[in-house]
Amino acid sequence: MNFNIDEWEPKTNLGHMVKEGTITDIDEIFERGLPIMELEIVDALLPDLEEEVMDVNLVQRMHKSGRKVNFRVIVAVGNKNGYVGLGQGKAKEVGPAIRKAVDNAKFNVIKVRRGCGDWGCVCGREHTVPFKISGKSGSVRVTLIPAPGGVGLALGDVGKTILKLAGIDDVWSQTMGQTQTTINFAGAVFDALKNLSMIKANKSDLKNLGVVG
């Protein structure tokens, strides 16, 4: 379904500011630490987000009324240019579970730092992670390492999908734990990308690494 900003009726102050054009860049929202309570805010400021279903799994649990069965879906969203989100959704049918997961991923969108962080590469493009960084989810730990241009994504398929949606083309990696568990593997990669923004560095160092984000 295509988003039409003219048909949107905002319910929050931030929503009104976005619709009125007072805020036109999602980075301003991130920098000010404003909570995003409406999906339309993300749709308006990041209209080119793509969606990728990572995993569809049947989950069961016992209830006093009997066995309950739901589908659990993991979805990643990104614009392949520095913004990515990861989410999950549960429902009795696959379609509603996917929609819930997409909505959850949009609420979780982050800005990803990118650069040319490998010592052997001086291309100046934002094609890899600027620093060695690790992330963890459950038993899985993933470390992303800057790589020169042309290496590609030396990572499992789940991680490749998330990094491509974030706009990262080259990376070395190290993994530990049960990486075949999609939800934890995806969560660890996403956690690593979030941790990139936690690293403190002065502006001149960032500039030398060609860092954006």
C-alpha positions in Angstrom: 0.0 0.0 0.0 1.5 3.3 -1.0 1.6 6.0 1.6 -0.2 9.3 0.9 0.8 12.1 3.2 -2.2 14.2 2.2 -4.5 11.5 3.6 -2.6 11.2 6.9 -4.1 12.7 10.0 -1.3 12.9 12.6 -2.1 12.1 16.2 1.2 13.3 17.8 3.0 16.7 17.9 5.9 15.1 16.0 3.5 13.8 13.4 2.1 17.3 12.9 5.6 18.7 12.6 6.5 16.2 9.9 3.3 16.7 7.9 3.6 20.5 8.1 7.2 20.3 6.9 8.8 21.7 10.1 10.8 18.5 10.2 12.0 17.1 6.9 14.9 14.9 7.9 14.6 11.8 10.2 18.2 12.5 11.4 16.8 15.5 13.3 14.4 13.2 15.1 17.3 10.9 16.0 19.5 13.7 17.2 16.8 15.2 19.4 15.9 11.8 20.8 12.2 12.2 19.9 10.1 9.1 20.2 8.4 8.0 16.9 4.9 6.9 17.8 3.4 6.9 14.3 4.5 4.7 11.4 3.5 7.4 9.0 6.5 9.5 10.2 8.9 6.8 8.9 6.9 6.4 5.7 7.0 10.2 5.1 10.7 10.7 5.8 12.1 7.4 4.4 9.7 6.6 1.5 12.2 4.3 -0.2 12.4 1.6 2.5 12.5 -1.9 1.1 11.3 -4.9 3.0 12.8 -8.4 3.2 11.3 -11.4 5.0 14.1 -13.1 6.8 12.3 -16.0 8.5 8.8 -17.5 8.9 8.5 -20.0 11.7 5.6 -21.9 13.3 5.6 -21.5 17.1 3.5 -23.4 19.6 2.7 -22.8 23.2 0.4 -24.5 25.7 -2.5 -22.6 27.1 -5.1 -23.6 29.6 -7.6 -23.7 26.7 -5.3 -26.0 24.7 -2.3 -25.7 22.3 -2.0 -22.4 20.5 -0.2 -22.1 17.2 1.2 -18.8 15.7 3.5 -17.8 12.9 6.5 -15.8 13.9 8.1 -13.7 11.2 11.3 -11.8 11.1 11.5 -8.8 8.7 14.3 -6.3 7.9 13.7 -3.0 6.2 16.2 -0.6 4.7 16.8 2.0 2.0 20.3 0.6 1.0 21.7 4.0 1.9 22.4 4.2 5.7 19.0 3.3 7.3 17.9 -0.2 8.4 15.5 -1.7 10.8 14.7 -5.2 12.2 11.4 -6.4 13.6 9.3 -9.5 14.3 5.6 -10.2 14.4 3.3 -13.0 15.5 -0.1 -13.9 14.3 -2.3 -16.9 13.5 -1.8 -16.3 9.8 1.4 -15.5 7.8 0.0 -12.3 6.2 -0.8 -10.4 9.4 2.4 -11.6 11.0 4.4 -10.1 8.2 2.6 -6.8 8.4 3.2 -6.7 12.2 6.9 -7.5 11.6 7.2 -4.8 9.0 5.6 -2.2 11.3 7.9 -3.3 14.2 11.0 -3.0 11.9 10.0 0.5 10.9 9.7 1.6 14.5 13.2 0.1 15.0 14.9 1.9 12.1 18.4 3.2 12.9 21.0 5.3 11.1 24.1 3.3 10.3 27.6 4.7 10.3 29.5 3.8 7.1 32.9 4.7 5.8 36.1 3.4 4.3 37.6 2.0 7.5 40.1 -0.6 6.1 43.8 0.5 6.2 44.4 -1.0 2.7 41.6 0.9 1.0 41.6 4.6 0.2 38.7 4.8 -2.1 36.8 7.3 0.1 33.4 5.6 -0.5 31.0 4.7 2.3 31.1 1.0 1.5 32.0 -0.7 4.8 31.8 -0.4 8.6 34.3 2.3 9.8 35.4 0.4 12.9 35.6 -3.2 14.1 32.4 -3.7 16.0 30.5 -6.5 17.8 26.9 -7.3 18.6 25.1 -10.0 20.5 21.7 -11.6 20.7 21.1 -14.8 22.7 24.0 -17.2 22.3 25.2 -15.5 19.0 28.0 -13.0 18.9 28.9 -11.3 15.6 31.9 -9.1 14.9 32.0 -6.9 11.8 35.4 -5.9 10.5 36.2 -3.2 7.9 37.1 -4.6 4.5 38.5 -3.1 1.3 36.3 -2.5 -1.7 35.6 -5.5 -3.8 35.7 -8.1 -0.9 31.9 -8.3 -0.7 30.0 -9.4 2.4 31.9 -12.3 4.1 29.0 -13.2 6.3 26.0 -15.6 6.4 23.0 -14.9 4.2 20.9 -13.5 7.0 23.7 -11.0 7.8 24.2 -10.2 4.2 20.6 -9.2 3.7 20.7 -6.8 6.7 24.0 -5.2 5.6 22.8 -4.8 2.0 19.6 -3.1 3.2 21.8 -0.8 5.3 24.0 0.1 2.3 27.1 -1.8 3.3 28.9 -3.6 0.4 32.1 -5.0 2.0 32.8 -6.5 5.4 34.8 -9.3 7.1 33.2 -11.0 10.0 33.7 -13.4 12.9 30.8 -15.3 14.4 30.2 -17.4 17.6 27.2 -19.4 18.8 24.2 -20.9 17.1 24.3 -18.8 14.0 21.7 -21.0 12.3 19.1 -19.5 14.7 17.9 -16.8 12.4 16.3 -14.5 15.0 19.5 -14.4 17.1 21.9 -14.1 14.1 19.9 -11.3 12.7 19.6 -9.6 16.1 23.4 -9.8 16.7 24.1 -8.2 13.3 21.6 -5.5 14.0 23.0 -5.0 17.4 26.5 -4.5 16.0 25.2 -1.8 13.6 23.5 0.0 16.5 26.8 -0.2 18.4 28.6 1.7 15.7 27.0 4.9 16.8 28.2 4.3 20.4 31.8 4.6 19.5 33.3 8.0 20.4 35.7 9.6 18.0 36.7 13.2 17.1 35.5 14.7 13.9 38.9 14.7 12.2 39.3 10.9 12.7 35.8 10.4 11.4 36.6 12.5 8.4 39.8 10.5 7.7 37.7 7.3 7.7 35.1 8.8 5.4 32.4 8.2 8.0 28.8 9.2 7.4 26.1 8.7 9.9 
